[in-house]
Amino acid sequence: MTALTQGPDGQARCKWCEGYAPFVPYHDTEWGFPVNNDIRLFEKLCLESFQSGLSWRTILDKRENFRAAFDGFDFNKMATYDEADVERLLQNAGIIRHRGKIEAVINNAARAQEIIADYGSLAAYVWSFEPPESEIPEPQSLTMSPASHAMSKDMKKKGWKFVGPTTVFAFMQSMGLINDHAKGCVIRDQVATARAGFARPQAK
């Protein structure tokens, strides 16, 4: 089975963006490009946590609702949320109303603050788990990896929730820690160029 599909412009793209128009701009402009912004990294960790057991289409469709409900995923604000905020979020039909996941991302906001205190930025912590080239898997061949296991294990040790190795691997794919665009995908070389020129954030 081919890992490619033909996009609306006739160019080859990863097959997963087939059949749903909003996937194409997400695939072309976001997925796989390296990110060093702490808010964006935290947002993606939260959204991947909410996706657990669901489809990315469901989460992407609700992403703006999530951003509005969670103060733009500003972890400093989210870390102050209390039970009243949990109840408010459980009444919000525009997001995934799962108490465990809501409480998890609020907990994770405080854990993000702790990582920043220790490392200087969430980005520095996340990018410390970037696998070496020799360990980057064949594109779209895995749903978890040694690097995602290592990061998941360390995050759980630090008190994070809903960050299993599959969730972390999806995060790594989307935030550019690996280039998982299929070979022959029109965006793969663009991501490779972006990764080559990306200044990896360093811990303080």
Sequence and secondary structure as in RCSB ss.txt:
>XXXX:A:sequence
MTALTQGPDGQARCKWCEGYAPFVPYHDTEWGFPVNNDIRLFEKLCLESFQSGLSWRTILDKRENFRAAFDGFDF
NKMATYDEADVERLLQNAGIIRHRGKIEAVINNAARAQEIIADYGSLAAYVWSFEPPESEIPEPQSLTMSPASHA
MSKDMKKKGWKFVGPTTVFAFMQSMGLINDHAKGCVIRDQVATARAGFARPQAK
>XXXX:A:secstr
  SEEE TTS EEEGGGTT TTHHHHHHHTTTS    HHHHHHHHHHHHHHTTS HHHHHHHHHHHHHHTGGG H
HHHTT  HHHHHHHHT TTS   HHHHHHHHHHHHHHHHHHHHHSSHHHHHHTT   GGG  STT  S  HHHHH
HHHHHHHTT  S  HHHHHHHHHHTTSS  S TT TTHHHHHHHHHT       
